[in-house]
């Protein structure tokens, strides 16, 4: 859907979509905060590492949530990122990122190689399985609100058959 048409759709259906988003997103952030020791910066840093280290071929490996959250699976091939890049991407000061990374490493959720490059561990997927499920629930509710508002569906998403 072109951007203009998408914006018009949102404007026409704002009263039914916005409440679902606001309620779901607020609940999601509250739940995620609990998984990250009440520190949303930890969440943002972890998400940035996950996003910035994800190679394009990774999406084919992730056929299900169980693949992402199974610690027995070998580490996914990632393109590591460094502390400075995390800081620049998130806007969080470098020293704060460094301190938060130490916490994430102590949890075993982030790995640092000998060159200082960071990646997400498979342990993180298993430990954050509930958080991932809560995120999927939020997205499901939001996509349902979009669909209920007028049959809109995102490009590339097939209707269940």
Backbone bond lengths (Angstrom), bond angles and torsions (degrees), N, CA, C in turn:
res aa  C-N    CA-C-N  psi(-1)  N-CA   C-N-CA  omega(-1)  CA-C   N-CA-C  phi
1 X - - - 1.440 - - 1.525 107.15 -
2 X 1.303 118.81 125.55 1.465 120.14 178.71 1.528 110.79 -58.58
3 X 1.322 115.84 154.84 1.458 121.05 -175.54 1.527 112.03 -55.34
4 X 1.321 117.29 -43.96 1.469 120.40 -178.25 1.526 110.86 -62.18
5 X 1.314 116.38 -45.91 1.463 120.32 179.35 1.529 110.33 -64.00
6 X 1.321 116.21 -38.25 1.465 121.04 178.44 1.526 109.66 -62.37
7 X 1.331 117.12 -46.84 1.464 121.07 179.37 1.521 111.28 -61.94
8 X 1.322 117.29 -40.08 1.466 120.63 178.22 1.524 110.26 -63.73
9 X 1.316 115.99 -41.01 1.465 120.26 178.08 1.528 110.12 -59.76
10 X 1.318 116.66 -46.51 1.473 121.26 179.46 1.526 109.89 -60.90
11 X 1.329 117.25 -46.34 1.465 120.46 -179.43 1.525 111.45 -60.88
12 X 1.326 117.27 -43.09 1.475 121.03 -179.28 1.526 111.61 -66.50
13 X 1.311 116.75 -30.64 1.464 120.90 -173.56 1.529 113.33 -114.71
14 X 1.319 115.80 18.15 1.459 121.24 -175.52 1.527 111.85 -55.27
15 X 1.322 117.20 -42.90 1.472 120.46 -174.64 1.525 112.91 -66.49
16 X 1.317 117.74 -21.24 1.466 118.72 177.63 1.531 112.03 -99.70
17 X 1.323 117.57 -26.05 1.467 120.51 -177.96 1.531 111.74 -86.95
18 X 1.337 117.47 -44.71 1.460 121.15 -175.19 1.528 113.17 -57.56
19 X 1.335 120.00 -46.92 1.470 118.40 -179.71 1.534 112.95 -60.45
20 X 1.323 117.26 -37.34 1.465 120.46 178.43 1.525 109.55 -65.16
21 X 1.334 115.92 -44.36 1.469 119.85 178.48 1.531 110.94 -63.27
22 X 1.322 117.27 -51.12 1.462 120.81 -175.50 1.524 111.45 -59.93
23 X 1.315 116.23 -47.87 1.458 120.66 -179.87 1.530 111.04 -64.61
24 X 1.322 116.03 -48.50 1.462 120.44 -177.79 1.512 112.97 -66.47
25 X 1.331 116.64 -42.67 1.461 120.40 -177.79 1.529 110.99 -67.83
26 X 1.332 116.46 -40.27 1.460 120.28 178.36 1.526 110.39 -63.54
27 X 1.331 115.97 -45.24 1.464 119.99 177.60 1.528 110.16 -62.10
28 X 1.330 116.80 -43.49 1.461 120.78 -179.59 1.526 111.21 -60.37
29 X 1.329 117.24 -48.96 1.468 119.39 179.84 1.527 111.31 -60.58
30 X 1.328 116.31 -39.47 1.461 120.48 178.86 1.524 110.69 -63.14
31 X 1.335 116.82 -44.56 1.461 120.86 178.81 1.533 111.38 -66.90
32 X 1.327 116.82 -43.49 1.467 119.97 -179.95 1.522 111.24 -63.54
33 X 1.322 116.10 -37.70 1.462 120.75 178.59 1.531 110.35 -56.82
34 X 1.323 117.11 -40.25 1.469 120.96 179.07 1.526 111.75 -63.62
35 X 1.322 117.15 -37.84 1.470 121.21 179.97 1.531 111.97 -69.85
36 X 1.337 116.32 -20.17 1.468 121.16 -176.42 1.527 111.62 -114.59
37 X 1.329 115.85 39.64 1.472 121.48 175.14 1.528 112.37 53.17
38 X 1.318 116.86 38.59 1.468 123.39 178.75 1.528 113.10 61.68
39 X 1.324 116.82 28.05 1.467 122.21 -176.67 1.530 109.68 -128.26
40 X 1.325 116.43 98.69 1.463 119.97 -178.21 1.528 112.76 -68.90
41 X 1.338 118.15 -19.50 1.467 119.10 173.85 1.530 110.76 -64.48
42 X 1.336 117.23 -36.94 1.470 119.87 176.30 1.529 110.14 -60.21
43 X 1.323 115.61 -42.94 1.466 120.84 178.11 1.522 110.78 -60.79
44 X 1.318 116.64 -47.79 1.462 120.68 -177.65 1.530 111.28 -64.25
45 X 1.303 117.47 -41.89 1.468 121.04 178.80 1.524 110.28 -64.32
46 X 1.320 116.18 -44.62 1.468 120.48 178.59 1.529 110.53 -62.07
47 X 1.325 117.00 -44.62 1.468 120.78 179.17 1.524 110.92 -62.99
48 X 1.328 116.82 -40.77 1.467 120.54 179.71 1.527 110.89 -63.31
49 X 1.315 116.63 -42.65 1.467 119.30 178.69 1.525 109.55 -63.78
50 X 1.327 116.46 -45.25 1.459 120.18 178.85 1.518 112.73 -59.68
51 X 1.321 116.23 -44.27 1.469 120.54 -179.19 1.522 111.78 -70.24
52 X 1.301 116.70 -46.69 1.466 120.53 -173.88 1.526 113.53 -75.77
53 X 1.330 117.70 -15.93 1.466 119.72 179.63 1.522 112.51 -103.22
54 X 1.307 116.60 0.92 1.465 121.14 -175.71 1.523 110.54 -82.08
55 X 1.342 117.10 110.59 1.465 118.20 176.29 1.525 110.09 -72.69
56 X 1.303 116.57 156.38 1.464 120.97 -178.67 1.523 112.19 -57.97
57 X 1.321 117.90 -33.07 1.462 120.48 -178.37 1.528 112.35 -71.14
58 X 1.330 117.07 -13.94 1.458 121.66 -176.69 1.515 112.06 -61.95
59 X 1.329 117.88 -36.20 1.463 120.20 -174.82 1.523 111.91 -61.90
60 X 1.318 118.41 -29.60 1.456 120.50 178.03 1.524 111.89 -70.79
61 X 1.336 116.72 -28.42 1.462 120.85 178.76 1.524 111.43 -72.52
62 X 1.321 117.05 -29.94 1.458 121.37 -173.06 1.522 111.13 -89.83
63 X 1.290 115.57 77.34 1.453 120.07 179.54 1.520 111.79 -80.85
64 X 1.330 117.29 -19.44 1.461 120.16 -178.84 1.523 110.05 -157.64
65 X 1.328 114.64 164.98 1.458 120.86 177.04 1.525 110.74 -60.68
66 X 1.328 117.14 -34.49 1.464 119.57 -177.40 1.526 112.00 -63.63
67 X 1.320 117.89 -31.43 1.467 120.53 177.53 1.526 109.94 -66.54
68 X 1.326 116.38 -41.61 1.460 120.84 -179.19 1.523 111.76 -68.40
69 X 1.319 117.46 -35.29 1.461 120.58 -171.76 1.521 114.29 -101.69
70 X 1.318 118.29 7.25 1.463 121.51 -179.77 1.527 109.77 -91.40
71 X 1.352 117.41 107.83 1.464 119.11 -177.58 1.519 113.34 -68.01
72 X 1.329 117.95 -14.80 1.462 119.42 178.66 1.523 111.63 -78.24
73 X 1.339 116.38 -16.40 1.465 119.69 176.27 1.524 108.15 -67.38
74 X 1.305 116.68 145.36 1.463 118.93 177.37 1.526 108.86 -66.34
75 X 1.318 116.01 156.94 1.462 120.45 179.86 1.519 109.76 -56.52
76 X 1.314 115.35 135.81 1.460 119.34 175.50 1.523 108.32 -68.93
77 X 1.293 115.77 142.70 1.451 120.09 176.31 1.526 107.68 -65.66
78 X 1.316 116.25 120.86 1.458 121.13 -178.52 1.520 109.36 -124.85
79 X 1.306 115.23 156.85 1.453 122.06 173.95 1.525 106.24 -99.19
80 X 1.343 119.32 100.90 1.457 121.72 -172.77 1.532 113.65 -59.47
81 X 1.318 114.60 158.72 1.461 124.09 -178.72 1.534 106.96 -130.42
82 X 1.322 117.57 156.17 1.467 118.93 179.05 1.534 111.03 -106.55
83 X 1.319 115.40 172.89 1.463 122.09 -176.54 1.524 111.83 -58.88
84 X 1.323 117.29 -44.87 1.460 120.81 -179.29 1.527 111.09 -60.44
85 X 1.320 117.04 -41.91 1.465 120.65 179.88 1.526 111.40 -65.44
86 X 1.327 116.96 -37.74 1.472 120.34 176.28 1.523 109.12 -62.94
87 X 1.320 116.84 -44.08 1.460 121.65 179.11 1.525 111.36 -60.24
88 X 1.313 116.34 -47.35 1.469 120.27 -179.53 1.523 111.62 -64.39
89 X 1.321 117.35 -40.15 1.462 121.78 -177.98 1.525 111.59 -68.32
90 X 1.346 117.20 -41.01 1.465 121.12 -175.01 1.524 113.77 -90.74
91 X 1.329 117.02 -22.32 1.459 120.12 -174.21 1.526 112.82 81.64
92 X 1.312 116.75 5.23 1.466 121.57 177.55 1.528 107.37 -85.11
93 X 1.344 118.28 132.85 1.467 119.98 -179.04 1.533 111.94 -53.21
94 X 1.330 115.14 144.21 1.464 121.46 -174.78 1.527 112.52 -55.76
95 X 1.322 117.54 -42.76 1.464 120.32 -178.73 1.533 110.96 -65.07
96 X 1.318 116.65 -37.69 1.468 120.36 176.48 1.521 109.96 -65.36
97 X 1.328 116.98 -43.54 1.468 120.79 177.20 1.521 109.51 -58.87
98 X 1.314 117.15 -44.48 1.463 120.82 -179.35 1.530 110.96 -58.76
99 X 1.332 117.31 -45.99 1.468 121.07 179.58 1.529 111.53 -64.09
100 X 1.322 116.00 -42.75 1.474 120.15 -179.09 1.530 110.55 -68.16
101 X 1.319 116.94 -34.75 1.467 120.20 177.70 1.523 111.10 -63.53
102 X 1.316 116.75 -35.60 1.466 119.73 177.39 1.530 109.89 -60.99
103 X 1.315 116.88 -40.09 1.470 121.07 178.25 1.523 109.96 -64.45
104 X 1.331 116.45 -46.52 1.468 120.74 -179.22 1.527 111.48 -64.47
105 X 1.328 116.84 -35.15 1.471 120.40 176.81 1.530 110.52 -69.24
106 X 1.332 117.27 -40.55 1.466 120.47 178.07 1.527 111.02 -61.25
107 X 1.320 117.10 -34.14 1.466 121.86 177.18 1.529 111.37 -73.66
108 X 1.330 116.24 -16.51 1.458 120.37 -176.80 1.518 112.99 83.49
109 X 1.326 117.42 13.29 1.464 121.96 -176.62 1.520 112.56 -88.31
110 X 1.322 116.98 -24.74 1.465 122.05 -179.86 1.521 107.92 -125.51
111 X 1.314 115.31 137.80 1.460 122.45 177.33 1.523 109.04 -108.85
112 X 1.330 116.08 145.13 1.466 121.70 175.75 1.520 107.03 -124.33
113 X 1.337 116.56 124.74 1.467 118.72 179.46 1.524 110.04 -84.72
114 X 1.318 116.81 -179.80 1.466 121.35 -175.42 1.525 112.86 -64.51
115 X 1.330 117.21 -20.30 1.467 121.33 177.31 1.523 112.42 -91.30
116 X 1.333 117.68 3.18 1.459 121.38 179.68 1.520 113.68 84.98
117 X 1.323 116.71 7.48 1.469 119.64 -179.67 1.524 109.78 -82.44
118 X 1.324 115.07 141.95 1.457 122.56 -172.33 1.521 111.64 -106.59
119 X 1.329 115.30 148.04 1.462 121.03 172.33 1.526 107.92 -151.30
120 X 1.322 116.07 161.14 1.459 122.06 179.15 1.526 108.53 -86.05
121 X 1.323 116.58 136.04 1.468 120.64 -179.93 1.526 110.81 -85.61
122 X 1.318 115.71 159.98 1.468 119.34 176.09 1.528 110.79 -68.25
123 X 1.319 117.60 -23.85 1.463 121.49 176.27 1.528 109.90 -59.83
124 X 1.329 116.74 -38.08 1.465 120.60 -179.40 1.521 111.01 -60.22
125 X 1.320 116.76 -42.40 1.462 119.88 179.55 1.515 111.95 -58.85
126 X 1.325 116.12 -43.34 1.466 120.39 179.95 1.527 111.29 -68.49
127 X 1.321 116.67 -44.25 1.465 120.64 -178.29 1.527 112.04 -68.39
128 X 1.323 116.99 -28.85 1.465 121.23 -176.91 1.529 112.43 -104.16
129 X 1.324 116.28 20.62 1.465 120.49 -178.85 1.534 111.31 -57.43
130 X 1.320 117.63 -44.54 1.463 120.24 179.47 1.523 111.25 -64.28
131 X 1.326 116.80 -39.58 1.464 120.40 178.51 1.523 110.68 -63.58
132 X 1.322 116.45 -39.65 1.460 120.39 177.71 1.523 109.94 -65.03
133 X 1.321 116.83 -40.95 1.462 120.70 177.24 1.518 111.96 -62.49
134 X 1.326 117.22 -40.41 1.465 120.96 177.68 1.528 110.93 -64.41
135 X 1.316 116.26 -37.61 1.463 120.37 177.08 1.521 110.53 -64.68
136 X 1.320 116.66 -43.61 1.468 120.44 178.99 1.529 111.08 -64.06
137 X 1.331 117.39 -36.82 1.469 120.94 177.49 1.525 110.68 -63.24
138 X 1.332 116.71 -43.00 1.467 120.47 177.15 1.523 110.45 -60.47
139 X 1.325 116.35 -48.31 1.466 119.73 -179.31 1.521 111.43 -62.81
140 X 1.310 117.02 -39.27 1.460 121.01 178.57 1.525 110.90 -61.97
141 X 1.329 116.87 -45.50 1.468 120.52 178.89 1.520 110.97 -62.44
142 X 1.324 116.96 -41.34 1.462 120.40 -179.38 1.526 111.42 -67.43
143 X 1.316 116.88 -43.73 1.466 120.03 178.23 1.526 111.22 -65.09
144 X 1.323 116.82 -35.80 1.463 120.30 176.20 1.524 110.29 -64.76
145 X 1.335 117.31 -41.03 1.469 120.59 177.39 1.524 110.55 -61.31
146 X 1.328 117.29 -41.06 1.462 120.91 176.80 1.523 110.24 -62.01
147 X 1.311 116.10 -47.26 1.468 120.09 -178.51 1.528 110.69 -63.96
148 X 1.328 117.36 -43.74 1.462 121.23 -179.90 1.523 112.36 -65.94
149 X 1.319 116.56 -26.25 1.462 120.83 -178.05 1.518 113.12 -73.79
150 X 1.292 117.14 -15.22 1.458 116.42 179.71 1.503 114.40 165.94
151 X 1.277 115.77 20.12 1.449 117.92 176.60 1.511 114.25 77.54
152 X 1.324 117.68 9.96 1.460 120.27 178.28 1.508 108.85 -65.04
153 X 1.309 116.40 139.75 1.457 120.37 172.14 1.513 108.72 -139.38
154 X 1.311 114.70 146.56 1.462 120.48 -178.81 1.518 109.73 -68.33
155 X 1.334 117.07 145.57 1.463 119.69 175.67 1.522 110.10 -56.99
156 X 1.308 115.79 137.11 1.453 120.23 177.39 1.514 114.41 87.95
157 X 1.340 117.85 -7.32 1.458 120.16 177.67 1.517 107.88 -98.69
158 X 1.313 114.64 118.87 1.461 119.52 -179.06 1.521 110.00 -87.86
159 X 1.309 115.45 144.74 1.458 120.43 175.04 1.517 109.11 -69.88
160 X 1.339 117.41 145.89 1.462 119.27 177.12 1.523 109.75 -61.39
161 X 1.313 115.57 141.99 1.464 119.19 -177.81 1.495 111.57 -109.19
